[in-house]
């Protein structure tokens, strides 16, 4: 059986192509990791907040609002918009982070 040809590593970034450099990607990934952790924490607060509120404040959560108990209102109506808001924030902020990194690299390149 013939051996497959050796794998050529990805070409290194061209001189001056700092947008695709390791430092650029490392910084961007670190900033996006912080954003991901913050959004995951917000989601966990939303997800675990309802059971905890039911446990610690049962009388408040049994209050009727618009014909629903507060528990069902939060679970059936407010949960999905909260998750959408977290997702919207994550996407918008992630795009902004990428654009900001590119702006920084371009400004450094122009400053030389």
SULGI-V850534 format. One record per residue. N is the residue number from 1. RES is the residue in three letters. D_FIRST is the distance of its C-alpha to the first C-alpha in whole Angstrom. Layout:
n->N res->RES d_first->D_FIRST
n->N res->RES d_first->D_FIRST
This chain:
n->1 res->UNK d_first->0
n->2 res->UNK d_first->4
n->3 res->UNK d_first->6
n->4 res->UNK d_first->9
n->5 res->UNK d_first->12
n->6 res->UNK d_first->15
n->7 res->UNK d_first->18
n->8 res->UNK d_first->21
n->9 res->UNK d_first->24
n->10 res->UNK d_first->27
n->11 res->UNK d_first->29
n->12 res->UNK d_first->32
n->13 res->UNK d_first->35
n->14 res->UNK d_first->37
n->15 res->UNK d_first->40
n->16 res->UNK d_first->43
n->17 res->UNK d_first->41
n->18 res->UNK d_first->42
n->19 res->UNK d_first->42
n->20 res->UNK d_first->38
n->21 res->UNK d_first->38
n->22 res->UNK d_first->37
n->23 res->UNK d_first->41
n->24 res->UNK d_first->42
n->25 res->UNK d_first->39
n->26 res->UNK d_first->40
n->27 res->UNK d_first->44
n->28 res->UNK d_first->43
n->29 res->UNK d_first->41
n->30 res->UNK d_first->44
n->31 res->UNK d_first->47
n->32 res->UNK d_first->45
n->33 res->UNK d_first->44
n->34 res->UNK d_first->48
n->35 res->UNK d_first->49
n->36 res->UNK d_first->46
n->37 res->UNK d_first->48
n->38 res->UNK d_first->51
n->39 res->UNK d_first->51
n->40 res->UNK d_first->49
n->41 res->UNK d_first->52
n->42 res->UNK d_first->54
n->43 res->UNK d_first->52
n->44 res->UNK d_first->53
n->45 res->UNK d_first->57
n->46 res->UNK d_first->57
n->47 res->UNK d_first->55
n->48 res->UNK d_first->57
n->49 res->UNK d_first->60
n->50 res->UNK d_first->61
n->51 res->UNK d_first->61
n->52 res->UNK d_first->62
n->53 res->UNK d_first->65
n->54 res->UNK d_first->66
n->55 res->UNK d_first->66
n->56 res->UNK d_first->68
n->57 res->UNK d_first->70
n->58 res->UNK d_first->71
n->59 res->UNK d_first->74
n->60 res->UNK d_first->73
n->61 res->UNK d_first->70
n->62 res->UNK d_first->72
n->63 res->UNK d_first->74
n->64 res->UNK d_first->74
n->65 res->UNK d_first->73
n->66 res->UNK d_first->73
n->67 res->UNK d_first->73
n->68 res->UNK d_first->70
n->69 res->UNK d_first->70
n->70 res->UNK d_first->69
n->71 res->UNK d_first->66
n->72 res->UNK d_first->65
n->73 res->UNK d_first->66
n->74 res->UNK d_first->63
n->75 res->UNK d_first->61
n->76 res->UNK d_first->61
n->77 res->UNK d_first->62
n->78 res->UNK d_first->61
n->79 res->UNK d_first->58
n->80 res->UNK d_first->56
n->81 res->UNK d_first->58
n->82 res->UNK d_first->57
n->83 res->UNK d_first->53
n->84 res->UNK d_first->53
n->85 res->UNK d_first->56
n->86 res->UNK d_first->53
n->87 res->UNK d_first->50
n->88 res->UNK d_first->52
n->89 res->UNK d_first->53
n->90 res->UNK d_first->49
n->91 res->UNK d_first->48
n->92 res->UNK d_first->51
n->93 res->UNK d_first->51
n->94 res->UNK d_first->47
n->95 res->UNK d_first->48
n->96 res->UNK d_first->50
n->97 res->UNK d_first->49
n->98 res->UNK d_first->46
n->99 res->UNK d_first->48
n->100 res->UNK d_first->50
n->101 res->UNK d_first->47
n->102 res->UNK d_first->47
n->103 res->UNK d_first->51
n->104 res->UNK d_first->51
n->105 res->UNK d_first->48
n->106 res->UNK d_first->50
n->107 res->UNK d_first->53
n->108 res->UNK d_first->52
n->109 res->UNK d_first->50
n->110 res->UNK d_first->53
n->111 res->UNK d_first->55
n->112 res->UNK d_first->54
